Amino acid sequence: MAPLRIDTHHHVFPPLVKKAIENAPNLAQGLPPAAWSPEIALNFMSRNGIEASILSCPMPLSVVTQSASETASLAREVNEYLASIRDKYPKQFGLFAALPSIEDTELCIEEIRYALDVLKADGVGLFTSYNEKYLGHPDFEPIWRELNARKAVVFTHPTMEDIKNSIDEPFTIPRPLVDWTHETTRAAVHLILTNTLRRCAADCRIILSHGGGTLPFVAERVADLDMATHASGKSPQEILNEARSFYFDLALVRGAAPLHLAFEFAADGHVLFGTDYPCLREDTVAKQCGALKDETFLDSTRKAAETLFPRLAE
């Protein structure tokens, strides 16, 4: 029997967030909330051989609020809502805490401490950019130092809420189709070349969504170009080592070639199973699960998840 799966990429639109999107559908960037409840999720998990899921909110909370204090209040409400689900089903669910904008340093650190110390969240969720600043921006160093001191698991998800289209064209490709994969890649490379990973996040366990975007494909190109070594002061091999040190979830990664690339590129034990449910339809998730039928792959993703989330291994 194939090992059961631990899904590290399972989304929830909490009630206030869902209501805001219903009032302004454009906030969802083409991915409106699907029907979700703990019971719906548990049935989905049972049908697809998923033993446990780590819940996260898939959009920055600042887009549905008017001020930093409102965003902080909403983050607290979201986290308590997710924690209540985890508390009711502790073996089936975990949570990545939602945070205020990491530009609001004090509010963000306060919520990190509450989420990890009081709610006992399994990690925190960050987005690839905030107000056109990628995750390696110096303004975010206090956040990384707080997370690094806790050796936190950090789940990153792409977004382009504050980024303008560079080309005005009559047909605009929905951003989740292509752009989000590149945003994940840009955020990861930004963390490497700014030396943020080495300087203040070396002990964090950072998960890149969707197989790391295009990072496994372009990492050697980045490392081989002199401009990267000049910018970072690192050798090509050091750049590659840092790129491989991320964790890579397999949400929306399907097909033999991309699956093998993810496992071949990542450091040993750094590939995680993920579904992107319910943003991804169940029939598509089922195809993805079918593609990941190699028991060696399944066993590897399970062990990786149990290393990051030891309480789920008990």
Number of C-alpha atoms within 10 A of each C-alpha: 4 11 17 15 23 29 27 28 27 25 25 27 23 19 12 13 22 18 14 15 20 14 9 11 15 11 18 18 15 12 16 16 20 15 11 14 13 15 9 11 20 18 12 17 20 11 11 16 15 21 17 22 26 23 25 27 24 24 24 26 21 20 17 19 16 9 11 17 14 15 23 23 17 22 24 19 16 24 24 16 14 25 23 13 18 21 14 11 14 14 15 20 26 28 27 29 30 30 30 27 22 22 15 17 15 13 18 23 20 13 22 25 16 16 25 18 10 10 19 15 25 22 26 22 23 25 25 23 26 21 12 13 17 21 26 24 16 12 15 18 18 16 20 26 19 18 24 20 13 14 16 22 22 23 24 24 26 27 23 21 18 12 12 9 10 6 7 8 8 6 6 9 10 12 17 16 9 11 16 21 22 17 24 27 26 20 25 27 24 20 21 23 23 18 20 20 23 13 14 19 23 18 17 20 20 25 26 27 27 24 30 31 26 18 25 21 15 12 21 15 12 19 22 15 11 11 12 20 18 11 11 16 14 16 15 19 13 15 23 21 17 20 26 21 19 20 28 30 28 28 23 18 23 19 13 10 9 16 17 12 13 25 21 13 20 21 17 13 18 25 30 31 27 28 28 23 23 22 17 16 12 17 9 14 21 16 12 19 20 13 14 19 11 10 12 12 17 21 16 19 27 21 20 20 24 16 14 18 18 12 12 18 13 7
